[in-house]
Amino acid sequence: MRQKAGGDWIKVTFTANADAQPAIESAEQALALEEALTKLEQTDERAARVVELRYFAGLSPEQVAEVLNVTRRTIDRDWRYARAFLHATLE
């Protein structure tokens, strides 16, 4: 239980939650998503940042609102817009 051996460390297990996004299954999907995010960033930079923070960083809407210094309602609007934009772009 010595500090050097991690005696004070807290064990954390990461599990998928019900709100998790689907995994990227291929390189083609990853490239398509990157291209779509670039287009979104040109259209609405904040919405693209919301996607990065929610999808890739796994932050909650409240945490994203705090990071971007906007209201939760703004994050919800940006998230809905970004999802619709990405869905339309990827199809």
C-alpha positions as CSV (number, residue, x, y, z in Angstrom):
1,M,0.0,0.0,0.0
2,R,3.0,2.3,-0.6
3,Q,2.6,5.5,-2.6
4,K,5.2,4.2,-5.1
5,A,3.1,1.1,-5.8
6,G,-0.1,3.1,-6.2
7,G,-1.5,2.4,-2.7
8,D,-3.5,5.7,-2.6
9,W,-4.8,5.4,-6.2
10,I,-8.4,5.2,-6.8
11,K,-9.5,2.4,-9.2
12,V,-11.9,3.7,-12.0
13,T,-13.7,1.6,-14.5
14,F,-15.0,3.2,-17.6
15,T,-18.3,1.7,-19.0
16,A,-20.4,2.7,-21.9
17,N,-23.5,4.6,-21.0
18,A,-26.9,4.6,-22.7
19,D,-26.2,8.0,-24.3
20,A,-22.9,6.9,-25.9
21,Q,-22.3,7.6,-29.6
22,P,-21.7,4.8,-32.1
23,A,-18.1,3.8,-32.7
24,I,-16.3,4.7,-35.8
25,E,-15.9,1.3,-37.5
26,S,-13.5,2.1,-40.4
27,A,-10.9,4.5,-41.7
28,E,-13.3,5.7,-44.3
29,Q,-15.9,6.6,-41.7
30,A,-13.2,8.5,-39.7
31,L,-12.1,10.5,-42.8
32,A,-15.7,11.3,-43.7
33,L,-16.4,12.5,-40.1
34,E,-13.3,14.6,-40.2
35,E,-14.3,16.2,-43.5
36,A,-17.9,16.8,-42.2
37,L,-16.5,18.4,-39.0
38,T,-14.3,20.7,-41.1
39,K,-17.4,21.8,-43.1
40,L,-19.3,22.3,-39.9
41,E,-16.5,24.4,-38.4
42,Q,-16.6,26.7,-41.5
43,T,-20.4,27.1,-41.0
44,D,-20.6,27.3,-37.2
45,E,-17.3,27.1,-35.3
46,R,-19.0,26.9,-31.8
47,A,-21.2,24.0,-32.9
48,A,-18.1,22.1,-34.2
49,R,-16.4,22.7,-30.8
50,V,-19.6,21.4,-29.0
51,V,-19.3,18.2,-31.1
52,E,-15.6,17.8,-30.2
53,L,-16.2,18.3,-26.5
54,R,-19.3,16.1,-26.3
55,Y,-18.4,13.3,-28.8
56,F,-14.7,13.0,-28.5
57,A,-14.0,14.4,-25.0
58,G,-17.1,12.9,-23.5
59,L,-18.2,16.0,-21.6
60,S,-21.8,16.5,-20.4
61,P,-23.8,19.4,-21.8
62,E,-23.3,21.2,-18.5
63,Q,-19.6,20.8,-18.7
64,V,-19.5,21.9,-22.3
65,A,-21.5,25.0,-21.4
66,E,-19.0,25.8,-18.6
67,V,-16.0,25.3,-20.9
68,L,-17.4,27.5,-23.6
69,N,-18.9,30.0,-21.2
70,V,-22.4,29.9,-22.6
71,T,-25.7,28.6,-21.3
72,R,-26.9,25.0,-21.3
73,R,-29.7,26.0,-23.7
74,T,-27.2,27.3,-26.2
75,I,-25.3,24.0,-26.0
76,D,-28.5,22.1,-26.6
77,R,-29.3,24.2,-29.7
78,D,-25.7,23.9,-31.1
79,W,-25.8,20.1,-30.5
80,R,-29.1,19.7,-32.3
81,Y,-27.8,21.8,-35.2
82,A,-24.5,20.0,-35.4
83,R,-26.1,16.6,-35.4
84,A,-28.5,17.5,-38.2
85,F,-25.7,19.1,-40.2
86,L,-23.4,16.1,-39.8
87,H,-26.2,13.6,-40.5
88,A,-27.1,15.5,-43.7
89,T,-23.4,15.8,-44.7
90,L,-22.5,12.1,-44.1
91,E,-25.4,10.7,-46.1
